[in-house]
Amino acid sequence: MKKTILIISIIFLTFSCSDDRKDEFDIRDDLSYLNFQNEQLKGIWYYDKVIQADGIIENYVHICPLKRDYVDFQSYKIQDYFHWDNLNCNYVYSDTSCQNFIIQGYNLTICNSRYEGTYTFSGNTLRVDYDEVENFTQPDNNLQSVRGLIFARN
């Protein structure tokens, strides 16, 4: 009788624990590292702040006063959208900054230097810090001698 109860208990435990997939790890929900498959990170982020070489954070200067520059982070590419013409704000320059970039932890490499660096994510803010001061030569904005960028969701 004891053997029968023991066997039934083992069978019951085996079937009750064997196929519980609802607790399975889903990489799309992982915020423990930079993950552009995650819906919270993937998608459109607007240029918001510039971290100057001396560490001072100031607002990003949008060339078109009516439209904001933004970037679209996807799991396989990063796409830029800039409004370069301050008279015709409907003109948008679009460029693929990189495809098939490499992410290790919070570091992104093999991409346009605007996006290569160490990322931190907090709510509606995505920040990239560069290893060295970068000089981007876009006219009429404040992307010269910068240590990083801060993007915002809205």
Secondary structure, DSSP 8 states (H G I E B T S, - for coil): -HHHHHHHHHHHHHHHHHT-GGGS--GGG--SS--TTSTTTSEEEEEEEEEETTS-EEE---SSTTS--EEEE-SSEEEEEE---SS-TT--EEEEEEES-EEETTEEESS-TTT-EEEEEETTEEEEEEEEEE----TTSS-SSEEEEEEE--
